[in-house]
């Protein structure tokens, strides 16, 4: 599952709810130190944890994001200072040079991001951040990247240094810096806003609500299209649904668009669409009972849906939420 790091207001909502930090840590199944770092925006959490935090603190996902228009200015400024600090560390550590060099060599070989990331045993988003110069690389990862590029590790390091000495990486570094600034600005308002060199890939959006609060999906009628997030470029059959029903309560903003991957296995903590007909589905929060059996919940009014084994094939997992 894609991990997320972003400036947040988790600490503020935790204090408003009266929940001690240790209790939040226990209920998330992480350490006290981990919660502290999550609240400061220094540690990653996955989508399931993010949804769980919103439920535990009785707020929407949108409430958790730092936004320059409605967040405390000291929080916004602190996050900006942290990004500047990280950027300086990256520059001093040579990560920008490394990322630019890898991109230059990959492009020269006619390889795509997807090909290199898969052959290096990395997710697409992780390798993309490496090429952007925004992620450190372990020795093992460096060896895997060299293998994916079909270059001995020592030769790869020497080639990147040579390209830098010849001034061939300047334009790439400047390009990456511009894109990174745009990405940071996007994170203030949208967790799923991903920019990549494949901006033309689009996802169809469906969904209208009926009188029961179910979602009607007419696959012959695309309501609109949205850009495909970088992490999903290799996925097939993904689609998106408007949040056109309030049967999931106030957990999500009514402007949300849910990106769905039918091939992903649904588990407790996920949000999923449950097809009751070819063109009609219920939006559910997936839970697990004491016997380990999955069931679905929705509200207004409250409804519990128990699943048989055959029902599980009718569940399509929400993998990213566009707010």
Sine and cosine of phi, psi and omega as CSV:
sin_phi,cos_phi,sin_psi,cos_psi,sin_omega,cos_omega
0.00,0.00,0.69,-0.72,-0.01,-1.00
-0.87,0.49,0.74,-0.68,0.03,-1.00
-1.00,-0.05,0.48,-0.87,-0.14,-0.99
-0.78,-0.62,0.69,-0.72,0.15,-0.99
-0.76,-0.65,0.75,-0.67,-0.08,-1.00
-0.33,-0.94,0.42,-0.91,0.09,-1.00
-0.92,0.40,0.66,-0.75,-0.14,-0.99
-0.59,-0.81,0.20,-0.98,0.04,-1.00
-0.89,-0.46,0.51,0.86,-0.02,-1.00
-0.87,0.49,-0.70,0.71,-0.04,-1.00
-0.87,0.50,-0.68,0.73,-0.01,-1.00
-0.88,0.48,-0.72,0.69,-0.02,-1.00
-0.95,0.31,-0.49,0.87,0.07,-1.00
-0.91,0.42,-0.69,0.73,0.00,-1.00
-0.93,0.37,-0.61,0.79,0.03,-1.00
-0.89,0.45,-0.55,0.84,0.00,-1.00
-0.99,0.14,-0.17,0.98,-0.02,-1.00
0.98,0.22,0.30,0.95,-0.04,-1.00
-1.00,-0.02,0.83,-0.56,0.07,-1.00
-0.91,0.42,0.44,-0.90,-0.01,-1.00
-0.87,0.49,-0.61,0.79,-0.01,-1.00
-0.89,0.45,-0.62,0.79,0.02,-1.00
-0.91,0.42,-0.67,0.74,0.03,-1.00
-0.90,0.45,-0.65,0.76,0.03,-1.00
-0.88,0.48,-0.72,0.70,-0.01,-1.00
-0.88,0.47,-0.67,0.74,-0.06,-1.00
-0.96,0.26,-0.40,0.92,0.08,-1.00
-1.00,0.03,-0.25,0.97,-0.01,-1.00
0.97,0.25,0.54,0.84,0.03,-1.00
-0.78,-0.63,0.10,-0.99,-0.03,-1.00
-0.98,0.19,0.28,-0.96,0.06,-1.00
-0.88,0.48,-0.65,0.76,0.02,-1.00
-0.88,0.47,-0.61,0.79,0.00,-1.00
-0.90,0.43,-0.68,0.74,0.02,-1.00
-0.89,0.45,-0.66,0.76,0.02,-1.00
-0.86,0.51,-0.69,0.73,-0.01,-1.00
-0.94,0.33,-0.58,0.81,0.06,-1.00
-0.89,0.46,-0.71,0.71,-0.02,-1.00
-0.90,0.44,-0.50,0.86,0.02,-1.00
-1.00,0.08,-0.09,1.00,-0.01,-1.00
0.98,0.19,0.34,0.94,-0.04,-1.00
-0.98,-0.20,-0.24,0.97,-0.06,-1.00
-0.83,-0.55,0.55,-0.84,-0.04,-1.00
-0.99,0.13,0.44,-0.90,0.17,-0.99
-0.64,-0.77,0.42,-0.91,-0.05,-1.00
-1.00,-0.08,0.10,-1.00,-0.10,-0.99
-0.88,0.48,-0.63,0.77,0.00,-1.00
-0.88,0.47,-0.68,0.73,0.03,-1.00
-0.91,0.42,-0.63,0.78,-0.01,-1.00
-0.88,0.47,-0.71,0.70,0.03,-1.00
-0.90,0.44,-0.64,0.77,0.00,-1.00
-0.90,0.44,-0.64,0.77,0.04,-1.00
-0.87,0.49,-0.72,0.69,-0.01,-1.00
-0.87,0.49,-0.66,0.75,0.00,-1.00
-0.92,0.39,-0.69,0.72,-0.03,-1.00
-0.90,0.43,-0.57,0.82,-0.04,-1.00
-1.00,-0.09,0.06,1.00,0.07,-1.00
0.81,0.58,0.78,0.62,0.05,-1.00
-0.62,-0.79,0.13,-0.99,0.03,-1.00
-1.00,0.06,0.29,-0.96,0.08,-1.00
-0.87,0.49,-0.63,0.78,-0.01,-1.00
-0.86,0.51,-0.55,0.84,0.00,-1.00
-0.90,0.44,-0.39,0.92,-0.09,-1.00
-0.99,0.11,-0.26,0.97,-0.09,-1.00
-1.00,0.04,0.62,-0.78,0.12,-0.99
-0.98,0.19,0.77,-0.63,0.00,-1.00
-0.72,-0.69,0.73,-0.68,-0.08,-1.00
-0.88,0.47,-0.34,0.94,-0.06,-1.00
-1.00,0.03,-0.46,0.89,-0.10,-0.99
-0.73,-0.68,0.20,0.98,0.00,-1.00
-0.95,-0.30,0.32,-0.95,0.03,-1.00
-0.90,0.44,0.73,-0.69,-0.11,-0.99
-0.89,0.45,-0.53,0.85,0.01,-1.00
-0.92,0.39,-0.54,0.84,0.06,-1.00
-0.93,0.37,-0.71,0.71,0.01,-1.00
-0.88,0.47,-0.73,0.69,-0.03,-1.00
-0.92,0.40,-0.60,0.80,0.03,-1.00
-0.89,0.46,-0.66,0.75,0.02,-1.00
-0.91,0.40,-0.65,0.76,0.01,-1.00
-0.89,0.45,-0.66,0.75,0.04,-1.00
-0.89,0.45,-0.62,0.79,0.01,-1.00
-0.90,0.43,-0.66,0.75,0.03,-1.00
-0.90,0.45,-0.64,0.77,0.04,-1.00
-0.90,0.43,-0.64,0.77,0.02,-1.00
-0.89,0.46,-0.71,0.70,-0.01,-1.00
-0.90,0.43,-0.62,0.79,-0.01,-1.00
-0.88,0.47,-0.66,0.75,0.02,-1.00
-0.91,0.41,-0.64,0.77,0.04,-1.00
-0.88,0.48,-0.71,0.71,0.01,-1.00
-0.85,0.52,-0.68,0.73,-0.03,-1.00
-0.90,0.43,-0.72,0.69,-0.02,-1.00
-0.91,0.42,-0.54,0.84,-0.04,-1.00
-0.99,0.13,-0.08,1.00,0.02,-1.00
0.98,0.19,0.25,0.97,-0.03,-1.00
-0.93,0.37,-0.55,0.83,0.01,-1.00
-0.92,0.40,-0.65,0.76,0.04,-1.00
-0.90,0.44,-0.69,0.72,0.02,-1.00
-0.86,0.50,-0.76,0.65,-0.02,-1.00
-0.88,0.48,-0.69,0.72,0.00,-1.00
-0.90,0.43,-0.64,0.77,0.02,-1.00
-0.90,0.44,-0.68,0.73,0.02,-1.00
-0.89,0.46,-0.67,0.75,0.01,-1.00
-0.90,0.43,-0.67,0.74,0.01,-1.00
-0.86,0.50,-0.73,0.68,-0.04,-1.00
-0.93,0.36,-0.67,0.74,0.02,-1.00
-0.87,0.49,-0.71,0.70,-0.01,-1.00
-0.90,0.44,-0.66,0.75,0.00,-1.00
-0.88,0.47,-0.50,0.86,0.02,-1.00
-1.00,0.06,-0.08,1.00,0.00,-1.00
0.96,0.28,0.45,0.89,-0.01,-1.00
-0.99,-0.15,0.49,-0.87,0.05,-1.00
-1.00,-0.08,0.29,-0.96,0.09,-1.00
-0.83,0.56,-0.66,0.75,-0.04,-1.00
-0.89,0.47,-0.71,0.71,-0.02,-1.00
-0.88,0.47,-0.71,0.71,-0.03,-1.00
-0.94,0.35,-0.69,0.73,-0.03,-1.00
-0.89,0.45,-0.68,0.73,0.00,-1.00
-0.91,0.42,-0.70,0.71,-0.02,-1.00
-0.95,0.32,-0.36,0.93,0.05,-1.00
-1.00,-0.05,0.08,1.00,0.01,-1.00
0.86,0.52,0.74,0.68,0.04,-1.00
-0.78,-0.62,0.35,-0.94,0.16,-0.99
-0.96,0.27,0.40,-0.92,-0.02,-1.00
-0.87,0.50,-0.66,0.75,-0.06,-1.00
-0.92,0.38,-0.60,0.80,0.01,-1.00
-0.90,0.43,-0.73,0.68,-0.02,-1.00
-0.92,0.40,-0.58,0.81,0.04,-1.00
-0.87,0.49,-0.67,0.74,0.02,-1.00
-0.90,0.43,-0.55,0.83,0.05,-1.00
-0.90,0.44,-0.72,0.69,0.02,-1.00
-0.91,0.41,-0.45,0.90,0.05,-1.00
-0.98,0.21,-0.14,0.99,-0.01,-1.00
0.97,0.24,0.41,0.91,-0.08,-1.00
-0.89,-0.46,0.29,0.96,0.03,-1.00
-0.53,-0.85,0.71,-0.71,0.07,-1.00
-0.94,0.33,0.40,-0.92,-0.07,-1.00
-0.83,-0.55,0.78,-0.62,0.05,-1.00
-0.98,0.20,0.25,-0.97,0.02,-1.00
-0.86,0.51,-0.66,0.75,0.00,-1.00
-0.90,0.44,-0.69,0.72,0.01,-1.00
-0.90,0.44,-0.64,0.77,0.01,-1.00
-0.88,0.47,-0.68,0.74,0.02,-1.00
-0.90,0.44,-0.66,0.75,0.01,-1.00
-0.90,0.43,-0.62,0.78,0.03,-1.00
-0.91,0.41,-0.68,0.73,0.02,-1.00
-0.87,0.50,-0.66,0.75,0.03,-1.00
-0.90,0.44,-0.67,0.75,0.00,-1.00
-0.90,0.43,-0.50,0.87,0.02,-1.00
-1.00,-0.01,-0.01,1.00,0.01,-1.00
0.87,0.50,0.66,0.75,0.03,-1.00
-0.74,-0.67,0.73,-0.68,0.09,-1.00
-0.84,0.54,0.57,-0.82,-0.11,-0.99
-0.84,0.55,-0.73,0.68,-0.02,-1.00
-0.88,0.48,-0.63,0.78,0.00,-1.00
-0.93,0.36,-0.60,0.80,0.03,-1.00
-0.89,0.45,-0.71,0.70,0.02,-1.00
-0.88,0.48,-0.67,0.74,-0.01,-1.00
-0.92,0.40,-0.61,0.79,-0.01,-1.00
-0.92,0.39,-0.65,0.76,0.03,-1.00
-0.90,0.43,-0.67,0.75,0.04,-1.00
-0.89,0.45,-0.65,0.76,0.01,-1.00
-0.90,0.44,-0.70,0.72,0.02,-1.00
-0.87,0.49,-0.63,0.78,0.01,-1.00
-0.93,0.37,-0.69,0.73,0.01,-1.00
-0.89,0.47,-0.54,0.84,-0.01,-1.00
-0.99,0.11,-0.01,1.00,0.04,-1.00
0.97,0.25,0.33,0.94,-0.07,-1.00
-1.00,0.05,-0.05,1.00,-0.06,-1.00
-0.96,-0.27,-0.08,1.00,-0.09,-1.00
-0.86,0.50,-0.76,0.66,-0.04,-1.00
-0.89,0.46,-0.64,0.77,0.00,-1.00
-0.91,0.41,-0.68,0.73,0.01,-1.00
-0.88,0.47,-0.69,0.73,0.03,-1.00
-0.89,0.45,-0.64,0.76,0.03,-1.00
-0.89,0.45,-0.69,0.72,0.02,-1.00
-0.90,0.44,-0.65,0.76,0.01,-1.00
-0.87,0.49,-0.68,0.74,0.01,-1.00
-0.89,0.45,-0.71,0.71,-0.02,-1.00
-0.92,0.38,-0.59,0.81,0.00,-1.00
-0.91,0.41,-0.64,0.77,0.05,-1.00
-0.89,0.47,-0.65,0.76,0.03,-1.00
-0.90,0.43,-0.65,0.76,0.02,-1.00
-0.89,0.45,-0.68,0.73,0.00,-1.00
-0.89,0.46,-0.67,0.75,0.04,-1.00
-0.89,0.45,-0.62,0.78,0.00,-1.00
-0.91,0.41,-0.53,0.85,-0.07,-1.00
-0.93,0.38,-0.34,0.94,0.01,-1.00
-0.90,0.43,-0.44,0.90,-0.10,-0.99
-0.80,-0.59,-0.23,0.97,-0.15,-0.99
-0.55,-0.83,0.92,-0.38,-0.05,-1.00
-0.93,0.36,-0.47,0.88,-0.10,-0.99
-0.98,-0.21,0.12,0.99,-0.03,-1.00
-0.97,0.24,0.98,-0.17,-0.04,-1.00
-0.93,-0.37,0.74,-0.67,0.03,-1.00
-0.94,-0.33,0.62,-0.78,0.00,-1.00
-0.45,-0.89,0.03,-1.00,0.03,-1.00
-0.99,0.17,0.13,0.99,0.04,-1.00
-0.89,-0.45,0.68,0.73,-0.11,-0.99
-0.88,0.48,-0.29,0.96,-0.09,-1.00
-0.99,0.17,-0.20,0.98,0.00,-1.00
-0.96,0.28,0.83,-0.56,-0.08,-1.00
-0.86,-0.51,0.44,-0.90,0.02,-1.00
-0.89,-0.46,0.75,-0.66,0.04,-1.00
-0.96,0.29,0.57,-0.82,0.01,-1.00
-0.90,-0.44,0.74,-0.67,0.00,-1.00
-0.81,-0.59,0.07,-1.00,0.22,-0.98
0.89,-0.45,0.86,-0.51,0.20,-0.98
-0.73,-0.69,0.51,-0.86,-0.02,-1.00
-1.00,0.03,0.60,-0.80,0.12,-0.99
-0.97,-0.26,-0.10,-0.99,-0.12,-0.99
-0.91,0.41,-0.38,0.93,0.02,-1.00
-1.00,0.01,0.00,1.00,-0.05,-1.00
0.99,0.15,0.17,0.99,0.11,-0.99
-0.99,0.16,0.26,-0.97,0.00,-1.00
-0.97,-0.25,0.82,-0.58,0.06,-1.00
-1.00,-0.07,0.85,-0.53,-0.05,-1.00
-0.91,-0.42,0.98,-0.20,0.06,-1.00
-1.00,-0.08,0.99,-0.13,-0.09,-1.00
-0.93,0.36,-0.14,0.99,0.07,-1.00
-1.00,0.01,-0.10,0.99,-0.08,-1.00
-0.79,-0.61,1.00,-0.07,0.03,-1.00
-0.98,0.19,0.85,-0.53,-0.03,-1.00
-0.96,0.27,-0.62,0.79,0.04,-1.00
-0.21,-0.98,-0.04,-1.00,0.07,-1.00
-0.74,-0.67,0.51,-0.86,0.07,-1.00
-0.80,-0.60,0.35,-0.93,0.02,-1.00
-0.93,0.37,0.63,-0.78,0.02,-1.00
-0.98,0.21,0.82,-0.57,0.07,-1.00
-0.87,0.50,0.51,-0.86,-0.06,-1.00
-0.80,0.60,-0.66,0.75,-0.09,-1.00
-0.92,0.39,-0.23,0.97,-0.08,-1.00
-0.94,-0.33,0.16,0.99,-0.08,-1.00
-0.90,0.44,-0.41,0.91,0.00,-1.00
-1.00,-0.02,-0.06,1.00,-0.07,-1.00
-0.99,0.13,0.54,-0.84,0.07,-1.00
-0.93,-0.38,0.47,-0.89,0.10,-1.00
0.92,0.39,0.28,0.96,0.08,-1.00
-0.96,0.27,0.49,-0.87,0.04,-1.00
-0.48,-0.87,0.09,-1.00,-0.04,-1.00
-0.75,-0.66,0.42,-0.91,-0.04,-1.00
-0.74,-0.67,0.71,-0.70,0.13,-0.99
-0.92,0.40,0.62,-0.78,0.12,-0.99
-0.99,0.16,0.99,0.12,-0.11,-0.99
-0.97,-0.22,0.24,0.97,0.01,-1.00
-0.70,-0.71,0.54,-0.84,0.05,-1.00
-0.97,-0.22,0.29,0.96,-0.01,-1.00
-0.95,0.32,-0.13,0.99,0.10,-1.00
-0.99,-0.13,0.21,0.98,0.01,-1.00
0.97,0.25,-0.46,-0.89,-0.06,-1.00
-0.98,-0.21,0.33,0.95,-0.04,-1.00
-0.88,0.48,-0.62,0.78,-0.07,-1.00
-0.89,-0.46,0.48,-0.88,0.09,-1.00
-0.90,0.44,0.60,-0.80,0.00,-1.00
-0.95,0.31,-0.02,1.00,0.09,-1.00
-0.99,-0.11,0.05,1.00,-0.09,-1.00
-0.93,0.38,0.51,-0.86,0.18,-0.98
-0.85,-0.53,0.80,-0.60,-0.09,-1.00
-0.99,-0.17,0.84,-0.54,0.02,-1.00
-1.00,-0.07,0.77,-0.64,-0.21,-0.98
-0.84,-0.54,0.70,-0.71,0.05,-1.00
-0.87,-0.50,0.97,-0.26,-0.04,-1.00
-0.89,0.46,-0.34,0.94,-0.07,-1.00
-0.99,0.12,-0.24,0.97,-0.04,-1.00
-0.98,0.18,0.59,-0.81,0.03,-1.00
-0.98,0.17,0.75,-0.66,-0.02,-1.00
-1.00,0.07,0.68,-0.73,0.03,-1.00
-0.66,-0.75,0.11,-0.99,-0.01,-1.00
-0.86,0.51,0.68,-0.73,-0.03,-1.00
0.99,-0.15,-0.23,0.97,0.01,-1.00
-0.99,0.12,0.27,-0.96,0.26,-0.97
-0.95,-0.32,0.66,-0.75,-0.06,-1.00
-0.55,-0.84,0.38,-0.92,0.17,-0.99
-0.99,-0.16,0.71,-0.70,-0.07,-1.00
-0.91,-0.41,0.93,-0.36,-0.09,-1.00
-0.98,0.21,0.86,-0.50,0.09,-1.00
-0.98,-0.20,-0.13,0.99,0.10,-0.99
-0.38,-0.92,0.12,-0.99,-0.04,-1.00
-0.88,0.47,-0.50,0.87,-0.08,-1.00
-0.83,-0.56,0.35,0.94,-0.03,-1.00
-0.59,-0.81,0.71,-0.71,-0.07,-1.00
-0.58,-0.81,0.37,-0.93,0.10,-1.00
-0.96,-0.29,0.68,-0.74,0.08,-1.00
-1.00,0.00,0.85,-0.53,-0.17,-0.99
-0.77,-0.64,0.51,-0.86,0.24,-0.97
-1.00,-0.07,0.85,-0.53,-0.12,-0.99
-1.00,0.03,0.79,-0.62,-0.01,-1.00
-0.82,-0.57,0.09,-1.00,0.01,-1.00
-0.73,-0.68,0.74,-0.67,-0.01,-1.00
-1.00,0.07,-0.06,-1.00,-0.08,-1.00
-0.92,0.40,-0.29,0.96,0.02,-1.00
-0.99,-0.11,0.11,0.99,0.01,-1.00
0.99,0.15,0.21,0.98,0.01,-1.00
-1.00,-0.02,0.69,-0.72,0.02,-1.00
-0.98,0.21,0.57,-0.82,0.15,-0.99
-0.55,-0.83,0.25,-0.97,-0.03,-1.00
-0.91,-0.41,0.52,-0.85,0.05,-1.00
-0.80,-0.60,0.58,-0.81,0.24,-0.97
-0.50,-0.86,0.21,-0.98,-0.17,-0.99
-0.78,-0.63,-0.04,-1.00,0.05,-1.00
0.86,0.52,0.83,0.55,0.03,1.00
-1.00,0.06,0.23,-0.97,-0.02,-1.00
-0.92,0.40,0.69,-0.72,0.00,-1.00
-0.59,-0.81,0.73,-0.69,0.07,-1.00
-0.94,-0.35,0.73,-0.68,0.01,-1.00
-0.89,-0.46,0.90,-0.43,0.07,-1.00
-1.00,0.03,0.62,-0.78,-0.08,-1.00
-0.95,-0.31,0.60,-0.80,0.26,-0.97
-1.00,-0.03,0.14,-0.99,0.01,-1.00
-0.87,0.50,-0.62,0.79,0.00,-1.00
-0.94,0.35,-0.43,0.90,0.01,-1.00
-0.93,0.38,-0.45,0.89,-0.07,-1.00
-0.89,0.45,-0.44,0.90,0.03,-1.00
-0.96,0.28,-0.23,0.97,0.00,-1.00
-1.00,-0.04,0.00,1.00,0.00,-1.00
-1.00,-0.08,0.80,-0.60,0.08,-1.00
-0.91,-0.41,0.80,-0.59,-0.14,-0.99
-0.99,0.16,0.71,-0.70,0.17,-0.99
-0.98,0.17,0.87,-0.48,-0.10,-0.99
-0.97,-0.25,-0.42,0.91,0.04,-1.00
-0.57,-0.82,0.60,-0.80,0.01,-1.00
-0.89,-0.45,0.89,-0.45,0.10,-0.99
-1.00,0.02,0.87,-0.49,0.00,-1.00
-0.99,-0.14,0.00,0.00,0.00,0.00
